[in-house]
Amino acid sequence: MTMQASGPTEGMPYAEWQAVPAYAGFWIRFWAYLIDLIVLGSISMLIIRPLFRMAGLEIGGGWFAPYSILTAVVFFVYFVLMTKFFGQTAGKMVTGIRVIRKDGGPLDWGTVLFREWIGRFLSKTLPVLYWIVGFTPKKEAVHDFIADTLVIHEERYMKVPAAPAAREASRLQDGPAV
């Protein structure tokens, strides 16, 4: 007995479907980024600022002040290391999303550095470029396009029709129809 689906794939047996991770859209990524900013702000206020005060260094002074440069370095190092080693930052962990390569391979240093440094620079320079997440089929931002990455939900999946080769393999595995 073959089970049938309802909806746009009505009449298609379940064996001809595959589950793929759901793409993370603009708002979930926004909340994850906000959480990351809270984490980074906490690091700045609890560690960097007190160290500067103890050393008698000035905290203000504009963009090129030592404090500003150090907090910017911490910002980029946080995103690069967390993405490289965990595939997600603290904000992404809380919201249940992660960064993956489009080809399914592991995130390498080149991909992560390109995504987090060059891509974030572009997104910070022209914030409107980040809004395209809401309008692309796979919810990709500019830094995802240039680094060939996707941001997906860890525990949420979409049902899509299986590729023809996968359907044929499923039929061969099930044996001849009776």
GIUR-V410208 format. One record per backbone hydrogen bond with DSSP energy under -0.5 kcal/mol. NH is the residue of the N-H (numbers start at 1). CO is the residue of the C=O. If there is no record, write none. Layout:
nh:co
NH:CO
NH:CO
//
This chain:
nh:co
5:12
10:7
11:5
12:9
13:11
14:3
16:13
17:14
18:160
20:18
20:158
22:156
24:151
25:23
29:25
30:26
31:27
32:28
33:29
34:30
35:31
36:32
37:33
38:34
39:35
40:36
41:37
42:38
43:39
44:40
45:41
46:42
47:43
48:43
49:44
51:47
52:48
53:49
54:50
55:51
56:52
56:53
57:52
65:62
69:65
70:66
71:67
72:68
73:69
74:70
75:71
76:72
77:73
78:74
79:75
80:76
81:77
82:78
83:79
84:80
85:81
86:82
87:82
87:83
88:82
93:89
94:90
95:91
96:92
97:92
98:152
99:87
100:150
101:105
102:148
104:101
112:108
113:109
114:110
115:111
116:112
117:113
118:113
119:114
120:115
121:117
122:118
123:119
124:120
125:121
126:122
129:126
130:127
131:127
132:129
133:130
134:131
135:132
136:132
136:133
139:136
142:129
144:141
145:141
146:142
147:143
148:144
148:145
149:144
150:100
152:98
152:150
153:22
154:96
158:20
160:18
160:158
162:16
167:163
168:164
169:165
170:166
171:167
172:168
173:169
174:170
175:171
//
